Amino acid sequence: MSSLQRVHPAIYEEFLESHFVVKKTVHAFSKIAIDQAHEQNNAVVKDDGEAIGLTESPTALQRWMVSGPETPDQRDQRLSTQKRFLKDV
């Protein structure tokens, strides 16, 4: 890291612009590293139990991509909305 500015100036500039973090909430100072965000999303998928065996079936993977879980900021998470969504799927 100490030689990043000299060896890879473009990447150094990206770090200065905070292009290595993800903002998952509207709260200030709540950004996390991109790899940590990926791990959290993987945990959500695994906890849901729907990801098991998806890589073995292209059809199942496509269905899951369309109807699988989303993060709370992307979909209304009220229980009634979730029930209606599951019924429709």
Rosetta constraint file for C-alpha pairs under 8 A:
AtomPair CA 3 CA 7 HARMONIC 5.94 0.50
AtomPair CA 4 CA 8 HARMONIC 5.28 0.50
AtomPair CA 4 CA 9 HARMONIC 6.60 0.50
AtomPair CA 4 CA 11 HARMONIC 7.50 0.50
AtomPair CA 4 CA 12 HARMONIC 5.91 0.50
AtomPair CA 5 CA 9 HARMONIC 4.67 0.50
AtomPair CA 5 CA 11 HARMONIC 7.82 0.50
AtomPair CA 5 CA 12 HARMONIC 5.20 0.50
AtomPair CA 5 CA 13 HARMONIC 7.91 0.50
AtomPair CA 8 CA 12 HARMONIC 6.26 0.50
AtomPair CA 9 CA 13 HARMONIC 6.23 0.50
AtomPair CA 10 CA 14 HARMONIC 6.46 0.50
AtomPair CA 11 CA 15 HARMONIC 6.40 0.50
AtomPair CA 12 CA 16 HARMONIC 6.40 0.50
AtomPair CA 13 CA 17 HARMONIC 6.33 0.50
AtomPair CA 14 CA 18 HARMONIC 6.40 0.50
AtomPair CA 14 CA 19 HARMONIC 5.38 0.50
AtomPair CA 14 CA 20 HARMONIC 7.48 0.50
AtomPair CA 15 CA 19 HARMONIC 5.79 0.50
AtomPair CA 15 CA 20 HARMONIC 6.34 0.50
AtomPair CA 20 CA 33 HARMONIC 6.21 0.50
AtomPair CA 20 CA 34 HARMONIC 6.19 0.50
AtomPair CA 21 CA 31 HARMONIC 5.88 0.50
AtomPair CA 21 CA 32 HARMONIC 5.23 0.50
AtomPair CA 21 CA 33 HARMONIC 4.40 0.50
AtomPair CA 21 CA 34 HARMONIC 5.13 0.50
AtomPair CA 22 CA 31 HARMONIC 5.32 0.50
AtomPair CA 22 CA 32 HARMONIC 5.42 0.50
AtomPair CA 22 CA 33 HARMONIC 6.18 0.50
AtomPair CA 22 CA 34 HARMONIC 5.67 0.50
AtomPair CA 22 CA 37 HARMONIC 6.93 0.50
AtomPair CA 23 CA 30 HARMONIC 6.40 0.50
AtomPair CA 23 CA 31 HARMONIC 4.46 0.50
AtomPair CA 23 CA 32 HARMONIC 6.65 0.50
AtomPair CA 24 CA 30 HARMONIC 7.21 0.50
AtomPair CA 24 CA 31 HARMONIC 6.68 0.50
AtomPair CA 24 CA 32 HARMONIC 7.91 0.50
AtomPair CA 25 CA 30 HARMONIC 6.64 0.50
AtomPair CA 25 CA 31 HARMONIC 7.90 0.50
AtomPair CA 25 CA 73 HARMONIC 7.83 0.50
AtomPair CA 26 CA 30 HARMONIC 7.84 0.50
AtomPair CA 32 CA 36 HARMONIC 6.56 0.50
AtomPair CA 32 CA 37 HARMONIC 6.62 0.50
AtomPair CA 33 CA 37 HARMONIC 6.39 0.50
AtomPair CA 34 CA 38 HARMONIC 6.33 0.50
AtomPair CA 35 CA 39 HARMONIC 6.27 0.50
AtomPair CA 36 CA 40 HARMONIC 6.22 0.50
AtomPair CA 37 CA 41 HARMONIC 6.22 0.50
AtomPair CA 38 CA 42 HARMONIC 6.13 0.50
AtomPair CA 39 CA 43 HARMONIC 6.19 0.50
AtomPair CA 40 CA 44 HARMONIC 6.34 0.50
AtomPair CA 41 CA 45 HARMONIC 6.36 0.50
AtomPair CA 42 CA 46 HARMONIC 6.18 0.50
AtomPair CA 43 CA 47 HARMONIC 5.93 0.50
AtomPair CA 44 CA 48 HARMONIC 6.20 0.50
AtomPair CA 45 CA 49 HARMONIC 6.74 0.50
AtomPair CA 45 CA 50 HARMONIC 6.80 0.50
AtomPair CA 45 CA 51 HARMONIC 6.07 0.50
AtomPair CA 45 CA 69 HARMONIC 7.23 0.50
AtomPair CA 46 CA 50 HARMONIC 6.96 0.50
AtomPair CA 46 CA 51 HARMONIC 5.98 0.50
AtomPair CA 46 CA 52 HARMONIC 7.55 0.50
AtomPair CA 48 CA 69 HARMONIC 7.83 0.50
AtomPair CA 50 CA 54 HARMONIC 7.94 0.50
AtomPair CA 50 CA 64 HARMONIC 7.54 0.50
AtomPair CA 50 CA 68 HARMONIC 7.65 0.50
AtomPair CA 51 CA 64 HARMONIC 7.85 0.50
AtomPair CA 53 CA 57 HARMONIC 7.07 0.50
AtomPair CA 54 CA 58 HARMONIC 7.16 0.50
AtomPair CA 54 CA 60 HARMONIC 5.72 0.50
AtomPair CA 54 CA 61 HARMONIC 4.95 0.50
AtomPair CA 54 CA 64 HARMONIC 7.98 0.50
AtomPair CA 55 CA 61 HARMONIC 6.56 0.50
AtomPair CA 57 CA 61 HARMONIC 6.22 0.50
AtomPair CA 58 CA 62 HARMONIC 6.16 0.50
AtomPair CA 59 CA 63 HARMONIC 6.20 0.50
AtomPair CA 60 CA 64 HARMONIC 6.07 0.50
AtomPair CA 61 CA 65 HARMONIC 6.10 0.50
AtomPair CA 62 CA 66 HARMONIC 6.42 0.50
AtomPair CA 63 CA 67 HARMONIC 6.08 0.50
AtomPair CA 63 CA 68 HARMONIC 7.67 0.50
AtomPair CA 64 CA 68 HARMONIC 4.63 0.50
AtomPair CA 67 CA 89 HARMONIC 6.95 0.50
AtomPair CA 70 CA 74 HARMONIC 6.32 0.50
AtomPair CA 70 CA 75 HARMONIC 6.75 0.50
AtomPair CA 71 CA 75 HARMONIC 7.01 0.50
AtomPair CA 72 CA 76 HARMONIC 6.86 0.50
AtomPair CA 72 CA 77 HARMONIC 6.13 0.50
AtomPair CA 76 CA 81 HARMONIC 6.69 0.50
AtomPair CA 76 CA 82 HARMONIC 7.95 0.50
AtomPair CA 77 CA 81 HARMONIC 6.57 0.50
AtomPair CA 77 CA 82 HARMONIC 6.43 0.50
AtomPair CA 78 CA 82 HARMONIC 6.37 0.50
AtomPair CA 79 CA 83 HARMONIC 6.14 0.50
AtomPair CA 80 CA 84 HARMONIC 6.19 0.50
AtomPair CA 81 CA 85 HARMONIC 6.09 0.50
AtomPair CA 82 CA 86 HARMONIC 6.16 0.50
AtomPair CA 83 CA 87 HARMONIC 6.11 0.50
AtomPair CA 84 CA 88 HARMONIC 6.17 0.50
AtomPair CA 85 CA 89 HARMONIC 6.18 0.50
